[in-house]
Amino acid sequence: MTEPEHAATRSLSATLGAIARTLQSEPDVNSTLAAIVKAAVNHVDGAEDAGISLVERGCRIRTVAPTSEIVVTIDEVQYRTGEGPCMDAIADHQAYRTGDLSTETRWPGFTPEAIATGVRSMLSYRLFVTDTTLGSLNLYSRRVNAFSEQTDDDGRLFAAHAAIALVGAQTEASLRIAIEHRDVIGMAKGILMQRHDVDAVQAFRMLVESSQSTNVKLYEVADWLVTHRREL
């Protein structure tokens, strides 16, 4: 690697480190999402707008923290047609880049409506940690060929940092909610301990496993159990 390449790598590492620290300092999930898209536009070469397509319960996909209405419009077309870079990034676990949407042939249902917004280039990254897909980070530009191969590579590193920050914020939010609902969780644990002759640790594990298998928040599982305990 040449000295200029070394310098570029060091600069990128420093930038990503600074971004990661900024994201991790955000107080909640919404602030983290807003910080991610702001940092993407500021630091990913060619990006003029950005947004996140977040996968929610029931595999519903929702746009969060869009930097403009164009982002919302294009994303709604993708969700409606089931086509587009963000849909493929989420489904295929890859990054998708377009050079010029006016000549794009991969998404015939999506492309004509996307072109009408004035956007010409898109770049979508899957946001994930381990095997869990959180959604996709989507970048937009009105310029043709706005995103290069180098941008693609650099953006993958950014997306990795963003995913870690996002899942950290989500986990913290879940713990905060769990603390706020500790009484109902305690009651649910007591019900399980009595009915299944298990200790508190095993009862809590049962609640967690039920939450994960049903994709329902822990406190909601606990609340359901307490509410329906006489029917079980």
RODO-2510 file (C-alpha; in nm, 4 decimals, decimal comma):
residues 232
     n   res          X          Y          Z
     1     m     0,0000     0,0000     0,0000
     2     t     0,1378     0,3407    -0,0962
     3     e     0,1792     0,6261     0,1523
     4     p    -0,1229     0,8150     0,0101
     5     e    -0,3298     0,4987     0,0523
     6     h    -0,2024     0,4593     0,4093
     7     a    -0,2953     0,8206     0,4793
     8     a    -0,6433     0,7715     0,3335
     9     t    -0,6943     0,4595     0,5459
    10     r    -0,5829     0,6405     0,8614
    11     s    -0,8133     0,9314     0,7804
    12     l    -1,1104     0,6985     0,7250
    13     s    -1,0374     0,5117     1,0493
    14     a    -1,0208     0,8380     1,2428
    15     t    -1,3448     0,9578     1,0862
    16     l    -1,5265     0,6312     1,1597
    17     g    -1,3969     0,6342     1,5161
    18     a    -1,5296     0,9857     1,5682
    19     i    -1,8646     0,8926     1,4129
    20     a    -1,8931     0,5816     1,6319
    21     r    -1,8327     0,7856     1,9474
    22     t    -2,0918     1,0406     1,8364
    23     l    -2,3536     0,7753     1,7656
    24     q    -2,2983     0,5941     2,0951
    25     s    -2,3452     0,9152     2,2902
    26     e    -2,6979     0,9724     2,1591
    27     p    -2,9629     0,9479     2,4328
    28     d    -3,2261     0,7347     2,2592
    29     v    -3,3152     0,5366     1,9475
    30     n    -3,4663     0,8290     1,7563
    31     s    -3,1652     1,0486     1,8241
    32     t    -2,9343     0,7674     1,7134
    33     l    -3,1271     0,7235     1,3882
    34     a    -3,1128     1,0978     1,3178
    35     a    -2,7401     1,1037     1,3924
    36     i    -2,6771     0,8101     1,1565
    37     v    -2,8402     0,9739     0,8527
    38     k    -2,6787     1,3102     0,9277
    39     a    -2,3356     1,1485     0,9502
    40     a    -2,4013     0,9528     0,6287
    41     v    -2,4757     1,2679     0,4300
    42     n    -2,1775     1,4468     0,5837
    43     h    -1,9217     1,1691     0,5434
    44     v    -2,0222     0,9352     0,2585
    45     d    -1,8990     1,0857    -0,0663
    46     g    -2,1795     1,1668    -0,3107
    47     a    -2,4700     1,1384    -0,0661
    48     e    -2,7206     1,4245    -0,0806
    49     d    -3,0014     1,2601     0,1173
    50     a    -3,0311     0,9590     0,3426
    51     g    -3,2831     0,7550     0,5357
    52     i    -3,3175     0,4233     0,7143
    53     s    -3,5621     0,1488     0,6237
    54     l    -3,6297    -0,0163     0,9583
    55     v    -3,7614    -0,3723     0,9777
    56     e    -4,0298    -0,3923     1,2455
    57     r    -4,2489    -0,6589     1,3972
    58     g    -4,4285    -0,8689     1,1375
    59     c    -4,1583    -0,7880     0,8795
    60     r    -4,3158    -0,4455     0,8211
    61     i    -4,0657    -0,1933     0,6835
    62     r    -4,0867     0,1724     0,7790
    63     t    -3,8771     0,4749     0,6806
    64     v    -3,7248     0,6580     0,9767
    65     a    -3,5147     0,9749     1,0056
    66     p    -3,5456     1,0784     0,6369
    67     t    -3,3456     1,3883     0,5464
    68     s    -3,6091     1,5002     0,2927
    69     e    -3,9527     1,4172     0,1557
    70     i    -3,7855     1,2688    -0,1526
    71     v    -3,6540     0,9890     0,0682
    72     v    -4,0049     0,9150     0,1963
    73     t    -4,1507     0,9201    -0,1552
    74     i    -3,8916     0,6845    -0,3040
    75     d    -3,9072     0,4456    -0,0102
    76     e    -4,2853     0,4239    -0,0284
    77     v    -4,2522     0,3213    -0,3940
    78     q    -4,0078     0,0478    -0,2933
    79     y    -4,2364    -0,0869    -0,0215
    80     r    -4,5403    -0,0773    -0,2499
    81     t    -4,3756    -0,2456    -0,5479
    82     g    -4,1525    -0,4745    -0,3425
    83     e    -3,8617    -0,3630    -0,5604
    84     g    -3,5577    -0,1413    -0,5266
    85     p    -3,2104    -0,1226    -0,3723
    86     c    -3,3229    -0,1151    -0,0092
    87     m    -3,5579    -0,4128    -0,0537
    88     d    -3,2796    -0,6199    -0,2108
    89     a    -3,0228    -0,5064     0,0481
    90     i    -3,2495    -0,6318     0,3260
    91     a    -3,3494    -0,9554     0,1508
    92     d    -3,0154    -1,0513    -0,0041
    93     h    -2,7862    -0,9238     0,2741
    94     q    -2,5786    -0,7195     0,0311
    95     a    -2,5159    -0,3604    -0,0718
    96     y    -2,6831    -0,2331    -0,3887
    97     r    -2,5573     0,0609    -0,5944
    98     t    -2,7085     0,2294    -0,8992
    99     g    -2,5162     0,4390    -1,1502
   100     d    -2,8100     0,5951    -1,3327
   101     l    -3,1667     0,5042    -1,2464
   102     s    -3,2814     0,6146    -1,5930
   103     t    -3,0935     0,3183    -1,7449
   104     e    -3,1509     0,0742    -1,4564
   105     t    -3,3196    -0,2551    -1,5535
   106     r    -3,3180    -0,4518    -1,2264
   107     w    -3,6357    -0,2960    -1,0822
   108     p    -3,8849    -0,2195    -1,3632
   109     g    -4,1726    -0,1538    -1,1239
   110     f    -3,9762     0,0845    -0,9047
   111     t    -3,7482     0,2755    -1,1417
   112     p    -3,9958     0,4926    -1,3397
   113     e    -4,1494     0,6440    -1,0260
   114     a    -3,8079     0,6913    -0,8642
   115     i    -3,6799     0,8802    -1,1679
   116     a    -3,9741     1,1198    -1,1441
   117     t    -3,8376     1,2475    -0,8109
   118     g    -3,5149     1,3625    -0,9754
   119     v    -3,2942     1,1088    -0,7992
   120     r    -3,0450     0,9350    -1,0284
   121     s    -2,8101     0,7439    -0,7970
   122     m    -2,8834     0,5243    -0,4952
   123     l    -2,6732     0,3205    -0,2548
   124     s    -2,8306     0,0852     0,0015
   125     y    -2,6571    -0,1117     0,2761
   126     r    -2,8020    -0,3817     0,4945
   127     l    -2,7847    -0,2840     0,8624
   128     f    -2,7182    -0,5946     1,0680
   129     v    -2,5461    -0,7456     1,3705
   130     t    -2,4620    -1,1190     1,3664
   131     d    -2,7674    -1,2780     1,1980
   132     t    -3,0157    -1,0052     1,2863
   133     t    -3,1186    -0,7665     1,0081
   134     l    -3,2220    -0,4280     1,1448
   135     g    -3,3025    -0,2758     0,8061
   136     s    -3,1051    -0,0786     0,5501
   137     l    -2,9231     0,2523     0,5271
   138     n    -3,0192     0,4239     0,2014
   139     l    -2,8301     0,7061     0,0307
   140     y    -2,9614     0,9204    -0,2559
   141     s    -2,8185     1,1664    -0,5076
   142     r    -2,9522     1,3656    -0,7998
   143     r    -2,6220     1,3176    -0,9814
   144     v    -2,5526     1,0325    -1,2215
   145     n    -2,2839     0,7892    -1,0964
   146     a    -2,2615     0,9735    -0,7655
   147     f    -2,1326     0,6661    -0,5801
   148     s    -1,8026     0,5023    -0,6755
   149     e    -1,6687     0,1581    -0,5847
   150     q    -1,4517     0,3242    -0,3203
   151     t    -1,7590     0,4946    -0,1775
   152     d    -1,9287     0,1557    -0,1724
   153     d    -1,6427     0,0054     0,0320
   154     d    -1,6134     0,3008     0,2696
   155     g    -1,9887     0,3048     0,3200
   156     r    -1,9914    -0,0605     0,4283
   157     l    -1,7636     0,0289     0,7186
   158     f    -1,9857     0,3215     0,8087
   159     a    -2,2958     0,0989     0,7940
   160     a    -2,1290    -0,1537     1,0268
   161     h    -2,0632     0,1172     1,2875
   162     a    -2,4161     0,2508     1,2426
   163     a    -2,5718    -0,0936     1,2973
   164     i    -2,3770    -0,1468     1,6193
   165     a    -2,4819     0,1954     1,7494
   166     l    -2,8452     0,1321     1,6546
   167     v    -2,8709    -0,2084     1,8202
   168     g    -2,7024    -0,0645     2,1278
   169     a    -2,9628     0,2121     2,1456
   170     q    -3,2446    -0,0387     2,0944
   171     t    -3,1093    -0,2655     2,3677
   172     e    -3,0762     0,0245     2,6101
   173     a    -3,4304     0,1352     2,5319
   174     s    -3,5599    -0,2187     2,5927
   175     l    -3,3795    -0,2374     2,9267
   176     r    -3,5193     0,1001     3,0266
   177     i    -3,8719    -0,0165     2,9426
   178     a    -3,8096    -0,3424     3,1309
   179     i    -3,7070    -0,1461     3,4405
   180     e    -4,0169     0,0711     3,4120
   181     h    -4,2283    -0,2446     3,3931
   182     r    -4,0343    -0,4478     3,6497
   183     d    -4,3434    -0,4993     3,8672
   184     v    -4,5437    -0,6753     3,5960
   185     i    -4,2346    -0,8722     3,4917
   186     g    -4,1896    -0,9780     3,8539
   187     m    -4,5522    -1,0931     3,8710
   188     a    -4,5107    -1,2915     3,5472
   189     k    -4,1975    -1,4558     3,6845
   190     g    -4,3879    -1,5524     3,9996
   191     i    -4,6643    -1,7147     3,7931
   192     l    -4,4127    -1,9186     3,5935
   193     m    -4,2183    -2,0176     3,9058
   194     q    -4,5341    -2,1502     4,0708
   195     r    -4,6782    -2,3275     3,7678
   196     h    -4,3581    -2,4824     3,6358
   197     d    -4,1683    -2,5284     3,9629
   198     v    -3,8675    -2,3284     3,8411
   199     d    -3,6494    -2,0661     4,0048
   200     a    -3,6476    -1,6924     3,9254
   201     v    -3,3626    -1,7195     3,6733
   202     q    -3,5355    -1,9975     3,4807
   203     a    -3,8664    -1,8099     3,4863
   204     f    -3,7048    -1,4958     3,3464
   205     r    -3,5337    -1,7042     3,0773
   206     m    -3,8730    -1,8448     2,9793
   207     l    -4,0090    -1,4908     2,9391
   208     v    -3,7092    -1,3884     2,7295
   209     e    -3,7377    -1,6957     2,5065
   210     s    -4,1091    -1,6310     2,4555
   211     s    -4,0343    -1,2667     2,3705
   212     q    -3,7727    -1,3664     2,1149
   213     s    -3,9745    -1,6450     1,9536
   214     t    -4,2875    -1,4309     1,9143
   215     n    -4,1035    -1,1037     1,8393
   216     v    -4,3066    -0,9368     2,1148
   217     k    -4,1475    -0,7041     2,3683
   218     l    -4,0593    -0,8637     2,7015
   219     y    -4,2871    -0,6441     2,9116
   220     e    -4,5774    -0,7095     2,6720
   221     v    -4,5285    -1,0865     2,7107
   222     a    -4,5254    -1,0413     3,0887
   223     d    -4,8352    -0,8226     3,0810
   224     w    -5,0224    -1,0745     2,8635
   225     l    -4,9314    -1,3576     3,1004
   226     v    -5,0478    -1,1643     3,4070
   227     t    -5,3712    -1,0567     3,2372
   228     h    -5,4590    -1,4057     3,1091
   229     r    -5,3203    -1,6141     3,3953
   230     r    -5,6635    -1,7501     3,4944
   231     e    -5,7352    -1,8612     3,1377
   232     l    -5,4193    -2,0700     3,1038
***
